[in-house]
């Protein structure tokens, strides 16, 4: 019984995802992730403590 419930949930989720992607303006998640990673690296490099020369 668990196999059918899991399969139904997966198929229902895929169907809803396809419907939403076709009918609404969904942002590109990969592009957003890359933008946030670039900002995080920029902030880290800007505010990083200077290395000490011993």
LOLO-286438 format. One record per residue: residue number from 1; y, x, z negated of N, C-alpha, C in turn; residue in three letters. Coordinates in Angstrom, 1 decimal. Layout:
<rs>
+------+--------+--------+--------+--------+--------+--------+--------+--------+--------+-------+
: nupa :   n_c2 :   n_c1 :   n_c3 :  ca_c2 :  ca_c1 :  ca_c3 :   c_c2 :   c_c1 :   c_c3 : kolvo :
+------+--------+--------+--------+--------+--------+--------+--------+--------+--------+-------+
:  NUM :      Y :      X :      Z :      Y :      X :      Z :      Y :      X :      Z :   ALA :
...
+------+--------+--------+--------+--------+--------+--------+--------+--------+--------+-------+
</rs>
This chain:
<rs>
+------+--------+--------+--------+--------+--------+--------+--------+--------+--------+-------+
: nupa :   n_c2 :   n_c1 :   n_c3 :  ca_c2 :  ca_c1 :  ca_c3 :   c_c2 :   c_c1 :   c_c3 : kolvo :
+------+--------+--------+--------+--------+--------+--------+--------+--------+--------+-------+
:    1 :   -1.2 :    0.8 :    0.0 :    0.0 :    0.0 :    0.0 :    1.3 :    0.9 :    0.0 :   UNK :
:    2 :    1.2 :    2.0 :   -0.6 :    2.4 :    2.9 :   -0.7 :    2.8 :    3.4 :    0.7 :   UNK :
:    3 :    1.8 :    3.6 :    1.6 :    2.1 :    4.1 :    2.9 :    2.9 :    3.1 :    3.7 :   UNK :
:    4 :    2.5 :    1.9 :    3.6 :    3.3 :    0.8 :    4.3 :    4.7 :    0.7 :    3.8 :   UNK :
:    5 :    4.8 :    0.7 :    2.5 :    6.1 :    0.6 :    1.9 :    7.0 :    1.7 :    2.3 :   UNK :
:    6 :    6.5 :    3.0 :    2.3 :    7.3 :    4.1 :    2.6 :    7.6 :    4.1 :    4.1 :   UNK :
:    7 :    6.7 :    3.7 :    5.0 :    7.0 :    3.6 :    6.4 :    8.0 :    2.5 :    6.7 :   UNK :
:    8 :    7.9 :    1.4 :    6.0 :    8.9 :    0.3 :    6.2 :   10.3 :    0.8 :    5.8 :   UNK :
:    9 :   10.4 :    1.5 :    4.6 :   11.7 :    2.0 :    4.2 :   12.3 :    3.0 :    5.1 :   UNK :
:   10 :   11.4 :    3.8 :    5.7 :   11.9 :    4.8 :    6.6 :   12.4 :    4.2 :    7.9 :   UNK :
:   11 :   11.6 :    3.2 :    8.4 :   12.0 :    2.6 :    9.7 :   13.3 :    1.7 :    9.5 :   UNK :
:   12 :   13.4 :    1.1 :    8.3 :   14.6 :    0.3 :    8.1 :   15.8 :    1.1 :    8.0 :   UNK :
:   13 :   15.7 :    2.3 :    7.3 :   16.8 :    3.2 :    7.1 :   17.2 :    3.8 :    8.5 :   UNK :
:   14 :   16.2 :    4.1 :    9.3 :   16.6 :    4.7 :   10.6 :   17.3 :    3.6 :   11.5 :   UNK :
:   15 :   16.8 :    2.4 :   11.4 :   17.4 :    1.3 :   12.2 :   18.9 :    1.1 :   11.7 :   UNK :
:   16 :   19.1 :    1.1 :   10.4 :   20.5 :    0.9 :    9.9 :   21.3 :    2.1 :   10.3 :   UNK :
:   17 :   20.8 :    3.3 :   10.3 :   21.5 :    4.5 :   10.7 :   21.9 :    4.4 :   12.1 :   UNK :
:   18 :   21.0 :    4.0 :   13.0 :   21.3 :    3.9 :   14.4 :   22.4 :    2.9 :   14.7 :   UNK :
:   19 :   22.3 :    1.7 :   14.0 :   23.3 :    0.7 :   14.2 :   24.6 :    1.2 :   13.8 :   UNK :
:   20 :   24.7 :    1.8 :   12.6 :   26.0 :    2.3 :   12.1 :   26.6 :    3.3 :   13.0 :   UNK :
:   21 :   25.8 :    4.3 :   13.5 :   26.2 :    5.3 :   14.4 :   26.8 :    4.8 :   15.7 :   UNK :
:   22 :   26.2 :    3.7 :   16.2 :   26.6 :    3.2 :   17.5 :   27.8 :    2.3 :   17.4 :   UNK :
:   23 :   28.0 :    1.6 :   16.3 :   29.1 :    0.6 :   16.2 :   30.3 :    1.1 :   15.3 :   UNK :
:   24 :   30.2 :    2.2 :   14.6 :   31.3 :    2.6 :   13.8 :   31.6 :    4.1 :   14.1 :   UNK :
:   25 :   32.8 :    4.5 :   13.8 :   33.3 :    5.9 :   14.0 :   32.8 :    6.7 :   12.8 :   UNK :
:   26 :   31.7 :    7.3 :   12.9 :   31.1 :    8.1 :   11.8 :   31.5 :    9.5 :   12.0 :   UNK :
:   27 :   32.0 :   10.2 :   11.0 :   32.4 :   11.6 :   11.2 :   31.2 :   12.5 :   11.4 :   UNK :
:   28 :   31.5 :   13.6 :   12.1 :   30.5 :   14.6 :   12.3 :   30.3 :   15.4 :   11.0 :   UNK :
:   29 :   29.2 :   15.3 :   10.4 :   28.9 :   15.9 :    9.1 :   28.8 :   17.4 :    9.2 :   UNK :
:   30 :   28.2 :   17.9 :   10.2 :   28.1 :   19.4 :   10.4 :   29.5 :   20.0 :   10.5 :   UNK :
:   31 :   30.4 :   19.4 :   11.3 :   31.7 :   19.9 :   11.5 :   32.5 :   19.9 :   10.1 :   UNK :
:   32 :   32.4 :   18.8 :    9.4 :   33.0 :   18.7 :    8.1 :   32.5 :   19.8 :    7.1 :   UNK :
:   33 :   31.2 :   20.0 :    7.1 :   30.6 :   21.0 :    6.3 :   31.1 :   22.4 :    6.6 :   UNK :
:   34 :   31.2 :   22.7 :    7.9 :   31.7 :   24.0 :    8.4 :   33.1 :   24.2 :    8.0 :   UNK :
:   35 :   33.9 :   23.2 :    8.1 :   35.3 :   23.2 :    7.7 :   35.5 :   23.5 :    6.2 :   UNK :
:   36 :   34.7 :   22.8 :    5.4 :   34.8 :   23.0 :    3.9 :   34.3 :   24.4 :    3.5 :   UNK :
:   37 :   33.3 :   24.9 :    4.2 :   32.8 :   26.3 :    4.0 :   33.9 :   27.3 :    4.3 :   UNK :
:   38 :   34.6 :   27.1 :    5.4 :   35.6 :   28.0 :    5.8 :   36.7 :   28.0 :    4.8 :   UNK :
:   39 :   37.1 :   26.8 :    4.3 :   38.1 :   26.7 :    3.3 :   37.7 :   27.4 :    2.0 :   UNK :
:   40 :   36.5 :   27.2 :    1.6 :   36.0 :   27.8 :    0.3 :   36.0 :   29.3 :    0.4 :   UNK :
:   41 :   35.6 :   29.9 :    1.6 :   35.6 :   31.3 :    1.8 :   37.0 :   31.9 :    1.8 :   UNK :
:   42 :   37.9 :   31.1 :    2.4 :   39.3 :   31.5 :    2.4 :   39.9 :   31.6 :    1.0 :   UNK :
:   43 :   39.6 :   30.5 :    0.2 :   40.2 :   30.5 :   -1.2 :   39.5 :   31.6 :   -2.0 :   UNK :
:   44 :   38.3 :   31.8 :   -1.8 :   37.6 :   32.9 :   -2.6 :   38.2 :   34.3 :   -2.3 :   UNK :
:   45 :   38.4 :   34.5 :   -1.0 :   39.0 :   35.8 :   -0.6 :   40.4 :   36.0 :   -1.1 :   UNK :
:   46 :   41.2 :   34.9 :   -1.1 :   42.6 :   34.9 :   -1.5 :   42.7 :   35.2 :   -3.0 :   UNK :
:   47 :   41.9 :   34.5 :   -3.8 :   42.1 :   34.6 :   -5.2 :   41.1 :   35.5 :   -5.9 :   UNK :
:   48 :   40.4 :   36.3 :   -5.2 :   39.4 :   37.2 :   -5.8 :   40.1 :   38.3 :   -6.6 :   UNK :
:   49 :   39.5 :   38.7 :   -7.7 :   40.1 :   39.8 :   -8.4 :   40.0 :   41.1 :   -7.6 :   UNK :
:   50 :   41.0 :   42.0 :   -7.7 :   40.8 :   43.3 :   -7.0 :   39.8 :   44.1 :   -7.6 :   UNK :
:   51 :   39.1 :   44.9 :   -6.8 :   38.0 :   45.8 :   -7.3 :   38.7 :   47.0 :   -8.0 :   UNK :
:   52 :   38.1 :   47.4 :   -9.1 :   38.6 :   48.5 :   -9.9 :   38.0 :   49.8 :   -9.3 :   UNK :
:   53 :   38.8 :   50.8 :   -9.2 :   38.3 :   52.1 :   -8.8 :   38.1 :   53.0 :  -10.0 :   UNK :
:   54 :   36.8 :   53.3 :  -10.3 :   36.5 :   54.1 :  -11.5 :   36.3 :   55.5 :  -11.1 :   UNK :
+------+--------+--------+--------+--------+--------+--------+--------+--------+--------+-------+
</rs>
